[in-house]
Amino acid sequence: MCGIVGFTGEKQAAPILLDGLSKLEYRGYDSAGIAVRDGDAPAEVVKAKGRLKVLAEMLDDGKALPGTCGLGHTRWATHGEPSKANAHPHVSGNCTGSGSGAVESDVVGVHNGIIENYQEIREKLLRRGYTFYSDTDTESIIKLVDYYYKKYGIGPVDALTRTMVRVRGSYALAVMFKDYPGEIYVARKDSPLIIGAGEGETFLASDVPAILKYTRSVYYIGNLEVARLTPGEVHFFDLNGDEIQHDTVEIAWDSEAAEKGGFEHFMMKEIYEQPRAVQDTLNSVVKEGRIDLTSVGLTDEEIRDISQITIVACGSAYHVGVAAQYVIEELARIPVRVELASEFRYRKPLLDPKGLVIVISQSGETADSLAALREAKQRGVPVLAIVNVVGSSIAREADKVFYTLAGPEIAVATTKAYSTQLIACDLLAIQFGRVRGLLEEERYLALIAELQTIPNKISRVLKDKERIQWFAAKFANAQDIFFIGRGLDYAISLEGSLKMKEISYVHSEAYAAGELKHGTISLIEDGTLVIGVLTQDHLYEKTVSNMVEVKSRGAYLMGLTSYGHYEMEDTANFTVYIPKTEEYFAPSLAVVPLQLMGYYISVARGLDVDKPRNLAKSVTVE
């Protein structure tokens, strides 16, 4: 959730740290801070509550703070309210204030994650003379590092490994030691952290966009490992303190991919990038008109032996799973169950060793999804990951990986990552159906050919954005919006509703249309906007009947359907059309107008589209 950056080299660190933090604002935060060292001088710590621009103004965009080695952090509050005292970096010294200014502490550090036994550690350190100025779990771990460092007279690596054995929870921890100027030490368990290598300079960050401007050559530090960063060099160590080797990975994204490119918001840019992202993902596995899963690692023999599929995900990725359940079961006739990752491992799920667990995550670092993956592997069930970030934790730990080629997604509300995940699941469904003998050759090739038309059809949908913008403006002050649909249309309604509430703060809910009479219809009042999604021909008339029911009770109707269903205009007050396609693939088109609705209502309400309140892009804590 939090964002971490670090730099050591010959350049002034503060401007680089602030720039890196600005690229991580999408992760969600409520305060920010940096700590910089200038040679042997004590670390200078500066913190501020609120947006990063407050900190940048205090530091004249970093120019006011000398030094070539430093750490930066944006905090998303878990332990302790948003405040200057609770903001990172934290220090080991017995400060009476917030830990800001020039500090003579032996250890200064930042942390992303949650330390579960921090109270126990805090009490131990209090008994040994330490005092605390914040309410955070992070201050406890920084002071525990300091305690081991001094008690045993050991070096930074050993102090960190002792700390790692002592604490429970998740962490990406980066610290500077007073006795080791120009050096940064990091430790990792479950929380994301990458290290960038340059000529005479080294970087660290929670995510790739923070350092793309400076280097594309990165290391992925493994779980329960420590690293020592000096200018231009990185050394890795295991829990025993023994040095280990890691190879660098070249990031294919360029820095422009993480910029707005003339759009007002990242979200709109990413909505417009969907045709390209979907096309790239298709091209990664479709070769000469056929699907080739060699790069994924799935063989035909393995596909034929699958007894059941469990899809595990969170948020929008979970909605992808709901849609995939319909398509896989119909095309491949494999039983599919969709699980919320946060519930999966706590309910002792029934898993078959001959089954397949599919974990879907844009970042590949989602804490609950990563935990579900480990639970499945512990039970001996193979795991296929559908992820967007190469080298992420889920990608590294899964048995097989289907990479979506969405590129960097910066807006908190996912759009292009969601669309590429949908396409990946459609491709799996088609190939599973063919390999298991349920799709004849002609049907198989026709489905692939139709799937390849989706990028152009998404582009056609985007041409209708002005009408959607006009309609959205009418409902900028709406209090409640409801989405209804059946089958795959219900799955898309779930995503449309989430887009609406997460960026516009309008209360919205999605319901299976047939459930209206089981209580939901009592919520309909005069003028309540109800959005009906009707892309499945065999369910069309039934959903129309449900729309008529709510209209008779005062609802204002928007209908979302395929071209040809022009009679929808007799029922709905406003109708949006999408191009005709195979009904299995209609979600890839229907979701786009719903993304635009959420976006334009948010803009009309004057909200921060890319960084909605209380939300983070990557949920890396449980």
C-alpha positions in Angstrom: 0.0 0.0 0.0 2.7 2.5 1.0 5.3 3.7 -1.5 9.0 3.4 -0.9 11.8 4.9 -2.9 15.6 5.1 -2.3 18.7 6.4 -4.0 22.4 6.3 -3.5 24.9 7.7 -6.0 26.6 11.0 -6.9 23.5 13.1 -7.7 21.4 15.1 -5.2 19.1 12.5 -3.7 16.1 14.6 -2.6 14.8 15.6 -6.1 15.1 12.0 -7.3 13.2 10.8 -4.2 10.4 13.3 -4.6 10.1 12.4 -8.3 9.9 8.7 -7.5 7.3 9.3 -4.9 5.2 11.2 -7.4 5.2 8.1 -9.6 3.9 6.1 -6.7 1.0 8.4 -5.7 -1.4 5.9 -7.2 -0.7 3.5 -4.4 -2.7 5.6 -2.0 -1.3 7.7 0.9 -2.0 10.2 3.5 1.4 11.6 4.4 4.9 11.6 3.0 8.5 12.1 4.1 12.1 11.7 3.1 15.5 11.2 4.9 18.7 12.2 3.2 22.3 11.9 4.3 25.1 14.2 3.1 28.3 12.2 3.6 29.0 11.6 7.3 26.5 14.2 8.5 23.4 13.0 10.4 20.3 12.1 8.4 18.0 15.0 7.7 14.3 13.9 8.1 11.5 15.9 6.6 7.8 14.8 6.9 4.4 16.3 6.1 0.8 15.3 6.4 -1.3 15.3 3.3 -0.4 15.3 -0.4 3.2 15.0 -1.7 3.1 18.6 -3.0 3.1 19.8 0.6 6.4 18.1 1.2 7.8 19.2 -2.2 7.0 22.8 -1.4 8.7 22.6 2.0 11.9 21.4 0.2 11.7 23.6 -2.9 11.2 20.3 -4.9 14.2 18.8 -3.2 16.7 21.6 -4.0 16.8 22.7 -0.3 18.1 19.4 1.0 21.7 18.4 0.2 22.9 14.8 0.2 23.4 11.9 -2.2 21.9 9.0 -0.3 18.3 8.8 1.0 14.9 7.2 1.4 11.4 8.4 0.6 8.0 7.2 1.7 4.3 7.8 1.1 2.2 6.4 4.0 -1.2 4.7 3.9 -2.3 4.6 7.5 -2.7 1.3 9.3 -1.4 1.7 12.8 -2.0 5.3 14.0 -3.8 8.2 12.4 -2.5 10.2 9.5 -0.1 12.7 11.1 3.4 14.1 10.9 4.5 12.0 13.9 3.3 8.8 12.3 4.7 9.6 8.9 7.8 7.8 7.7 10.8 7.8 7.8 11.2 6.7 11.4 14.3 6.8 13.6 15.8 4.7 16.3 16.7 7.7 18.6 14.8 8.7 21.6 13.1 11.7 20.0 10.6 13.7 22.0 8.9 15.0 18.9 8.0 13.6 15.5 11.4 12.4 14.5 11.9 15.3 12.0 15.0 17.4 11.4 18.6 16.5 11.7 18.6 13.3 13.8 21.6 11.7 15.5 19.9 8.2 15.3 22.0 5.2 14.4 19.2 3.8 12.2 16.7 5.6 10.0 14.2 3.7 7.9 10.9 3.3 6.0 8.6 0.3 5.8 5.7 -1.1 3.8 3.6 -3.8 5.3 2.2 -4.8 8.8 4.2 -6.0 11.8 1.7 -8.3 13.6 3.7 -8.6 16.9 4.7 -4.9 17.1 3.1 -4.4 20.5 5.1 -7.3 22.0 8.3 -5.8 20.4 7.4 -2.3 21.6 7.0 -3.5 25.2 10.3 -5.3 25.1 12.1 -2.2 23.9 10.4 0.0 26.5 11.8 -2.2 29.2 15.3 -1.6 27.6 15.1 2.1 27.7 13.7 3.0 24.3 10.9 5.6 24.1 8.4 6.0 21.3 7.0 9.1 19.6 4.6 7.5 17.1 1.7 5.0 17.1 3.1 3.0 14.2 4.4 -0.6 14.0 7.2 0.7 11.8 8.9 2.6 14.7 9.1 -0.7 16.6 10.9 -2.5 13.8 13.4 0.4 13.3 14.2 0.4 17.0 14.5 -3.4 17.0 17.1 -3.2 14.3 18.9 -0.6 16.3 18.7 -2.9 19.5 20.3 -5.9 17.8 22.9 -3.7 16.0 24.1 -2.3 19.3 23.6 -5.3 21.7 25.6 -7.7 19.6 28.0 -5.3 18.0 27.1 -6.7 14.6 26.9 -5.3 11.1 23.8 -4.1 9.3 23.1 -7.4 7.5 23.2 -9.4 10.7 21.1 -6.9 12.5 18.5 -7.1 9.8 18.4 -10.9 9.7 18.0 -11.1 13.5 15.2 -8.7 13.2 13.5 -10.7 10.5 13.6 -13.8 12.6 12.0 -11.9 15.5 9.1 -10.2 13.7 5.9 -11.6 12.4 4.0 -10.0 9.5 4.9 -8.5 6.1 7.5 -5.9 5.3 9.6 -4.2 2.7 12.1 -2.5 5.0 14.7 0.0 3.9 17.2 1.5 6.4 20.3 3.7 6.6 22.9 3.2 9.3 24.8 6.2 10.7 28.1 4.2 10.6 27.7 3.3 6.9 27.3 6.6 4.9 26.3 6.1 1.2 24.7 2.7 1.9 21.1 1.5 2.1 20.1 -1.9 3.5 16.8 -3.5 2.6 14.9 -6.6 3.9 11.8 -8.1 2.4 9.0 -10.5 3.3 5.8 -10.6 1.2 5.7 -6.9 0.5 6.9 -5.7 -3.0 10.3 -4.1 -3.5 12.5 -3.8 -6.5 16.1 -2.6 -6.9 17.3 -0.6 -9.9 20.9 -0.7 -11.1 22.6 2.2 -12.9 26.1 3.5 -13.7 27.4 4.5 -10.4 24.0 4.8 -8.8 21.4 2.4 -7.3 17.7 2.8 -6.7 15.0 1.0 -4.8 11.2 1.3 -5.1 7.9 -0.4 -4.4 7.0 -0.4 -8.0 8.6 0.0 -11.4 7.2 3.4 -12.5 9.2 5.1 -9.7 12.5 4.4 -11.3 11.7 3.9 -15.0 13.0 7.4 -15.7 16.4 6.4 -14.5 16.9 2.7 -15.3 15.2 -0.3 -16.8 17.6 -2.8 -15.3 16.2 -4.2 -12.0 16.7 -6.9 -9.4 13.8 -8.6 -7.7 14.8 -9.3 -4.1 13.4 -12.6 -2.9 11.3 -13.4 0.2 13.3 -13.4 3.5 16.3 -11.8 1.8 18.5 -8.8 2.6 20.3 -6.5 0.2 23.1 -4.0 0.6 23.0 -1.1 -1.8 26.0 1.1 -2.6 26.4 3.4 -5.6 26.2 1.2 -8.6 26.4 -2.1 -6.7 23.9 -4.5 -5.1 24.7 -7.5 -2.9 22.1 -10.0 -1.7 22.1 -12.2 1.5 19.9 -15.0 2.9 18.7 -15.3 6.4 22.0 -16.9 7.4 23.9 -13.8 6.2 25.5 -15.8 3.3 25.8 -13.9 0.0 23.6 -15.1 -2.8 23.3 -14.1 -6.5 20.4 -12.5 -8.5 20.3 -11.7 -12.2 18.9 -8.4 -13.4 15.7 -8.2 -15.4 15.2 -5.7 -18.2 11.9 -3.8 -18.0 10.2 -3.5 -21.4 8.0 -0.6 -20.4 9.5 2.9 -21.2 9.1 6.0 -19.0 6.5 7.5 -21.4 4.2 4.6 -20.7 3.9 5.8 -17.1 3.1 9.4 -18.1 -0.3 11.0 -19.0 0.6 11.6 -22.6 -1.7 14.6 -23.0 -4.7 13.1 -21.2 -6.2 14.9 -18.2 -6.1 11.8 -16.1 -4.3 8.5 -16.2 -7.6 6.7 -16.0 -8.8 8.1 -19.3 -5.4 7.4 -20.9 -5.6 3.8 -19.8 -9.2 3.5 -21.0 -7.9 4.6 -24.5 -5.0 2.1 -24.2 -7.3 -0.9 -24.0 -7.4 -1.7 -27.7 -3.6 -1.9 -27.8 -3.3 -3.8 -24.5 -5.9 -6.3 -25.6 -4.2 -6.8 -29.0 -0.8 -7.2 -27.4 -2.2 -9.8 -25.0 -3.9 -11.7 -27.8 -0.7 -11.6 -29.9 1.3 -13.1 -27.1 -0.4 -16.5 -27.4 -2.3 -16.5 -30.8 0.0 -17.8 -33.5 -1.2 -18.2 -37.1 -4.8 -18.2 -36.0 -4.4 -20.8 -33.2 -3.8 -20.5 -29.5 -0.3 -21.6 -28.3 0.0 -21.8 -24.5 3.7 -22.8 -24.6 4.8 -19.5 -23.0 2.2 -20.0 -20.2 3.6 -23.5 -19.5 0.3 -25.4 -19.9 0.4 -28.6 -21.9 -2.5 -30.3 -23.6 -2.0 -33.3 -21.3 -2.3 -31.1 -18.3 -5.4 -29.4 -19.7 -7.1 -32.7 -20.4 -6.5 -33.9 -16.8 -8.0 -30.8 -15.0 -10.8 -31.9 -12.8 -11.9 -28.5 -11.5 -10.8 -24.9 -11.6 -10.8 -22.5 -8.6 -10.3 -18.8 -9.5 -9.0 -16.7 -6.7 -8.8 -12.9 -6.8 -9.7 -9.6 -5.2 -11.7 -6.5 -6.4 -11.9 -6.1 -10.2 -9.9 -9.3 -10.7 -12.6 -11.2 -8.8 -15.1 -9.8 -11.3 -13.0 -11.1 -14.1 -13.2 -14.5 -12.4 -17.0 -14.3 -12.2 -17.2 -13.7 -15.9 -14.6 -16.4 -16.6 -16.7 -18.9 -14.7 -19.5 -18.6 -17.2 -17.2 -18.8 -20.3 -15.0 -21.7 -19.1 -17.9 -23.8 -17.9 -19.8 -23.3 -21.2 -16.9 -23.8 -23.6 -14.8 -26.4 -21.7 -17.4 -28.0 -19.3 -15.0 -27.8 -16.4 -16.5 -27.0 -13.0 -15.4 -23.6 -11.9 -15.6 -21.9 -8.5 -14.7 -18.3 -7.9 -13.3 -17.3 -4.5 -12.5 -14.0 -2.9 -8.9 -14.3 -2.0 -9.4 -12.8 1.4 -11.8 -15.6 2.3 -10.2 -18.5 0.5 -7.6 -19.7 3.0 -9.8 -19.1 6.0 -12.6 -21.4 5.1 -10.6 -24.6 4.4 -11.6 -24.9 0.8 -12.1 -28.3 -0.9 -9.4 -28.7 -3.5 -8.6 -31.6 -5.8 -4.9 -32.2 -6.5 -5.9 -32.8 -10.1 -7.6 -29.4 -10.2 -6.1 -26.0 -11.1 -6.1 -22.8 -9.1 -6.0 -19.6 -11.2 -4.8 -16.5 -9.3 -5.6 -13.2 -11.0 -3.7 -10.0 -9.9 -2.6 -6.9 -11.9 0.3 -6.2 -9.6 1.2 -9.7 -8.7 1.7 -8.5 -5.2 -1.8 -8.6 -3.8 -1.4 -9.9 -0.3 -4.5 -12.0 0.0 -4.1 -13.5 -3.5 -0.4 -14.3 -2.7 -1.5 -16.0 0.5 -4.2 -18.0 -1.4 -1.5 -19.1 -3.9 0.7 -20.4 -1.1 -2.2 -22.2 0.4 -3.0 -23.9 -2.8 0.6 -25.0 -3.4 0.9 -26.3 0.1 -2.1 -28.5 -0.6 -0.4 -29.8 -3.7 -2.6 -28.1 -6.3 -0.9 -26.5 -9.3 -1.3 -22.7 -9.7 -1.7 -20.6 -12.8 -1.1 -16.9 -12.3 -2.7 -14.2 -14.6 -0.6 -11.2 -13.8 0.6 -8.0 -15.4 3.9 -7.4 -13.7 6.9 -9.5 -14.8 8.9 -10.8 -11.9 6.2 -10.0 -9.3 5.8 -12.3 -6.2 2.8 -14.1 -7.6 4.5 -14.6 -11.0 7.6 -16.0 -9.3 5.8 -18.4 -7.0 3.1 -19.7 -9.4 3.7 -22.9 -11.3 2.6 -21.3 -14.6 2.2 -17.7 -15.6 0.0 -16.0 -18.2 1.3 -12.4 -18.5 -1.2 -9.8 -19.6 0.5 -7.1 -21.6 -1.3 -4.0 -20.3 1.8 -2.1 -19.5 2.0 0.1 -16.4 -1.4 1.0 -15.0 -1.2 4.1 -12.8 -4.9 5.0 -12.0 -6.1 3.3 -8.9 -9.3 2.2 -10.7 -8.3 -0.6 -13.1 -9.4 -0.5 -16.7 -6.9 -1.9 -19.2 -5.6 -4.5 -16.8 -9.1 -5.7 -16.2 -9.7 -5.9 -20.0 -6.5 -7.9 -20.6 -7.4 -10.3 -17.8 -10.8 -10.9 -19.4 -9.1 -11.7 -22.7 -6.6 -14.0 -21.1 -9.5 -16.0 -19.5 -11.4 -16.1 -22.8 -8.3 -17.6 -24.5 -7.9 -20.2 -21.8 -11.6 -21.2 -22.1 -11.3 -21.6 -25.9 -8.1 -23.6 -25.7 -9.5 -25.8 -22.9 -12.6 -26.5 -24.9 -10.6 -27.5 -28.0 -8.1 -29.7 -26.2 -10.9 -31.5 -24.3 -12.7 -32.2 -27.5 -15.7 -29.9 -26.9 -15.0 -27.5 -29.8 -14.9 -28.6 -33.4 -12.1 -27.1 -35.5 -14.3 -24.8 -37.4 -15.9 -23.4 -34.2 -12.5 -23.1 -32.5 -11.0 -21.1 -35.3 -14.1 -18.9 -35.6 -14.0 -18.0 -31.9 -10.3 -17.0 -32.1 -11.0 -15.0 -35.2 -13.8 -13.1 -33.4 -11.7 -12.6 -30.4 -9.2 -10.8 -32.6 -11.8 -8.3 -33.7 -12.3 -7.1 -30.1 -9.6 -4.4 -30.1 -11.1 -2.6 -33.1 -14.6 -2.9 -31.6 -13.4 -1.4 -28.3 -12.1 1.5 -30.4 -15.6 1.9 -31.9 -17.2 2.0 -28.4 -14.9 4.8 -27.4 -16.2 7.0 -30.2 -19.5 7.2 -28.3 -17.8 8.8 -25.3 -19.4 12.3 -25.8 -22.9 10.9 -25.4 -21.9 9.1 -22.3 -20.3 12.3 -20.9 -23.5 14.2 -21.5 -25.6 11.6 -19.8 -23.2 11.2 -16.8 -23.4 15.0 -16.2 -27.1 14.6 -15.6 -26.4 12.3 -12.7 -23.4 14.0 -11.1 -25.5 14.5 -7.9 -27.0 11.0 -7.8 -27.1 9.4 -4.4 -27.8 5.8 -5.5 -27.2 4.0 -8.8 -28.1 0.3 -9.4 -26.8 -2.0 -12.1 -28.7 -5.1 -13.2 -28.0 -8.0 -15.5 -28.2 -11.7 -15.9 -25.4 -14.2 -16.6 -22.4 -12.6 -18.0 -24.2 -9.3 -17.9 -24.4 -9.6 -14.1 -20.6 -10.2 -14.0 -20.1 -6.9 -16.0 -22.6 -5.1 -13.8 -20.4 -6.0 -10.8 -17.4 -4.2 -12.4 -19.5 -1.2 -13.6 -20.8 -0.7 -10.0 -17.3 -0.9 -8.6 -16.0 1.7 -11.0 -18.9 4.0 -10.1 -18.4 3.9 -6.3 -14.6 3.7 -6.1 -14.0 6.9 -8.1 -17.2 8.9 -7.9 -18.2 8.0 -4.3 -21.8 7.4 -5.4 -23.4 4.5 -3.6 -23.9 1.9 -6.3 -24.8 -1.8 -6.2 -25.0 -4.5 -8.8 -27.7 -7.1 -8.7 -28.6 -10.2 -10.6 -31.8 -8.9 -12.3 -33.9 -11.9 -11.2 -33.1 -11.0 -7.6 -34.9 -7.7 -7.7 -38.2 -9.1 -6.3 -36.3 -10.6 -3.4 -35.9 -7.3 -1.6 -33.8 -5.0 -3.8 -36.8 -3.4 -5.6 -37.8 -1.7 -2.3 -34.8 0.6 -2.8 -36.1 2.1 -6.0 -37.4 5.7 -5.7 -38.5 8.4 -8.2 -35.5 9.3 -10.4 -33.2 6.5 -9.2 -30.8 5.6 -12.0 -30.9 1.9 -12.9 -28.4 0.7 -15.6 -29.5 -2.5 -17.3 -26.8 -4.5 -19.1 -28.4 -6.7 -21.9 -25.8 -8.3 -24.2 -26.9 -11.9 -23.9 -29.7 -12.6 -26.4 -31.2 -15.6 -24.6 -31.6 -13.5 -21.4 -32.6 -10.2 -23.1 -36.4 -10.3 -22.7 -36.2 -11.4 -19.1 -33.9 -8.5 -18.2 -36.2 -6.1 -20.1 -39.0 -7.3 -17.9 -37.0 -6.5 -14.9 -36.2 -3.0 -16.2 -40.0 -2.4 -16.8 -40.6 -3.4 -13.2 -38.3 -0.8 -11.8 -39.4 1.9 -14.3 -43.0 1.5 -13.1 -41.7 2.4 -9.6 -40.1 5.6 -10.8 -36.6 4.5 -11.9 -34.7 6.3 -14.7 -33.3 3.7 -17.0 -30.1 3.4 -19.0 -29.9 0.4 -21.3 -26.6 -1.0 -22.5 -27.1 -3.5 -25.3 -25.8 -4.6 -28.7 -26.6 -2.9 -32.0 -29.8 -4.3 -33.4 -31.8 -4.2 -30.2 -33.2 -0.7 -31.1 -36.5 -1.6 -29.3 -34.5 -0.9 -26.1 -35.3 2.8 -26.7 -38.9 2.1 -26.1 -38.0 1.0 -22.5 -34.9 2.9 -21.5 -34.6 6.7 -21.2 -31.1 6.5 -22.6 -29.5 3.7 -24.6 -25.8 2.9 -25.3 -25.0 0.4 -28.0 -21.9 -1.9 -28.4 -20.9 -3.7 -31.6 -22.2 -7.2 -32.1 -19.8 -10.0 -31.1 -19.9 -13.5 -29.7 -21.9 -13.3 -26.5 -19.0 -14.8 -24.6 -16.9 -11.8 -25.5 -19.5 -9.1 -25.0 -18.1 -8.2 -21.5 -14.9 -6.8 -23.1 -17.1 -4.3 -25.0 -19.8 -3.6 -22.4 -17.4 -2.7 -19.7 -16.0 0.3 -21.6 -19.2 2.5 -21.4 -19.4 1.6 -17.7 -15.8 2.7 -17.2 -16.6 6.0 -18.9 -19.7 6.5 -16.8 -17.8 6.2 -13.6 -15.0 8.4 -15.0 -17.3 11.2 -16.2 -19.4 11.3 -13.0 -16.3 11.6 -11.0 -15.0 14.4 -13.1 -18.4 16.2 -13.0 -18.2 16.0 -9.2 -14.7 17.5 -9.1 -13.0 14.5 -7.6 -9.5 13.2 -7.9 -10.1 10.5 -10.5 -6.7 8.8 -10.4 -6.3 8.8 -6.6 -9.7 8.2 -4.9 -9.8 8.6 -1.2 -8.9 5.7 1.1 -7.9 3.5 -1.8 -4.6 2.1 -3.0 -3.6 0.6 -6.3 -1.8 -2.5 -4.9 -3.2 -3.9 -1.6 -0.1 -5.4 -0.2 -1.3 -5.8 3.4 -4.0 -8.1 4.6 
